[in-house]
Structures are given as C-alpha cells and as structure tokens.
Amino acid sequence: MTGEHVVVLITTPAGKGEEIANFIVERRLGACVNIIKEIRSFYWWKGNIERDNEELLIIKTKRQILDKLIEEVKKVHPYTVPEIIALPIVAGNIDYLNWIEEEVKQ
C-alpha cells in the first residue's frame, strides 16, 4: 500500500478554507481535510512581494485521483494559480490508510 496515498497541501484566502474543504469531502476527493487557520504567507506575484493571511488545507487522499482533485479544486478556488501540492505518504497506520482507501472514490 506504500505510495498509493498522498497528503495534499492547498492554501486558500482567509475564510475560504471551510468551503473548499467541504467541497473536497462531499465529492469524496479526500477522506479527511484539516484546516490550519491564520497562516501568514509571503510570496512573489507579478513582480511584487505579496503578504496575505491565508488558511492551509491538509488533505489525505489517493494518488490515483490527484489529477481529478486538482482539476475540481481549480474550478472553485479563487486564486488564478492556487497552491496545490502533493506529498507521498511513505508509511503510516495501516488502519488509517485502509480508511482513506474506503472513503475516497474514483
């Protein structure tokens, strides 16, 4: 089962995280979404350094549906270029990984 699951990180504007998290879970694109509120992001955008209050979504899902997750989130995310990155889960509680498998649909 190693390599079949990923953790996806998505930043959203402050106040938008719950809407996007709900969208992901309702469509079974992720088994679980955690929201870390009140992060401060600094980044380059169109030649300027931007500073924003954001929220960080942490999604646990299957690698096979990553492209679909990205495609669907981009439809509802307010950013022109949303941060959506995936990290492989290399090991974990097998019961939890099996739960992800059961809850995320193709």
C-alpha positions as CSV (number, residue, x, y, z in Angstrom):
1,M,0.0,0.0,0.0
2,T,3.0,2.3,0.2
3,G,2.9,5.1,-2.4
4,E,-0.8,4.8,-3.0
5,H,-1.7,7.7,-0.7
6,V,-0.8,11.3,-0.7
7,V,-1.1,14.4,1.6
8,V,-2.2,17.4,-0.5
9,L,-1.5,21.0,0.7
10,I,-3.7,23.8,-0.5
11,T,-3.6,27.4,0.6
12,T,-6.8,29.5,0.5
13,P,-7.7,33.0,1.3
14,A,-8.7,33.5,5.0
15,G,-12.3,32.5,5.4
16,K,-12.5,30.3,2.3
17,G,-10.9,27.1,3.7
18,E,-14.1,25.5,5.1
19,E,-16.0,26.0,1.8
20,I,-13.2,24.3,-0.2
21,A,-12.7,21.6,2.5
22,N,-16.4,20.8,2.4
23,F,-16.4,20.7,-1.4
24,I,-13.5,18.1,-1.4
25,V,-15.1,15.8,1.3
26,E,-18.6,15.9,-0.2
27,R,-17.2,14.8,-3.6
28,R,-15.1,12.1,-1.9
29,L,-11.9,13.6,-3.4
30,G,-10.3,13.4,0.1
31,A,-11.0,11.2,3.1
32,C,-10.2,14.0,5.5
33,V,-9.3,17.7,5.3
34,N,-7.7,19.5,8.2
35,I,-7.7,23.3,8.2
36,I,-4.9,25.4,9.8
37,K,-6.2,28.9,10.2
38,E,-4.3,32.1,10.4
39,I,-1.2,31.4,8.4
40,R,0.8,34.3,7.0
41,S,2.2,33.9,3.5
42,F,4.9,35.8,1.8
43,Y,5.4,35.2,-1.9
44,W,6.3,36.8,-5.3
45,W,3.4,37.6,-7.6
46,K,3.7,39.6,-10.8
47,G,7.0,41.2,-9.7
48,N,6.0,42.2,-6.2
49,I,6.3,40.6,-2.8
50,E,2.8,39.9,-1.5
51,R,1.8,39.3,2.1
52,D,-1.5,37.6,2.8
53,N,-3.5,36.0,5.6
54,E,-4.4,32.5,4.4
55,E,-5.6,29.1,5.6
56,L,-3.8,25.8,4.9
57,L,-5.8,22.7,3.9
58,I,-4.2,19.3,4.6
59,I,-6.0,16.6,2.5
60,K,-5.5,12.9,2.8
61,T,-6.3,11.1,-0.4
62,K,-5.3,8.5,-3.0
63,R,-2.6,9.2,-5.6
64,Q,-4.9,7.9,-8.4
65,I,-7.3,10.7,-8.1
66,L,-4.8,13.5,-7.6
67,D,-5.4,14.9,-11.1
68,K,-9.1,15.0,-10.6
69,L,-8.7,16.7,-7.2
70,I,-6.5,19.4,-8.7
71,E,-9.0,19.9,-11.6
72,E,-12.0,20.2,-9.4
73,V,-10.4,22.4,-6.8
74,K,-9.2,24.8,-9.5
75,K,-12.9,25.3,-10.5
76,V,-13.9,26.7,-7.1
77,H,-10.6,28.2,-5.9
78,P,-10.5,32.0,-6.1
79,Y,-6.8,32.2,-6.9
80,T,-5.5,32.4,-10.5
81,V,-2.7,30.0,-9.6
82,P,-3.7,28.1,-6.4
83,E,-1.0,26.3,-4.5
84,I,-1.9,22.6,-4.7
85,I,1.0,20.3,-4.0
86,A,1.1,16.6,-3.1
87,L,3.5,14.7,-0.8
88,P,3.7,10.9,-0.8
89,I,2.7,9.1,2.4
90,V,5.6,6.6,2.7
91,A,4.3,4.8,5.8
92,G,1.6,5.1,8.3
93,N,-1.1,3.3,10.4
94,I,-2.4,0.6,8.1
95,D,-5.9,1.0,9.5
96,Y,-5.9,4.7,8.7
97,L,-4.5,4.1,5.1
98,N,-7.3,1.5,4.6
99,W,-9.8,4.0,5.8
100,I,-8.6,6.5,3.2
101,E,-8.9,3.8,0.6
102,E,-12.5,3.1,1.6
103,E,-13.6,6.8,1.7
104,V,-12.1,8.3,-1.4
105,K,-13.9,7.4,-4.6
106,Q,-12.5,7.2,-8.1
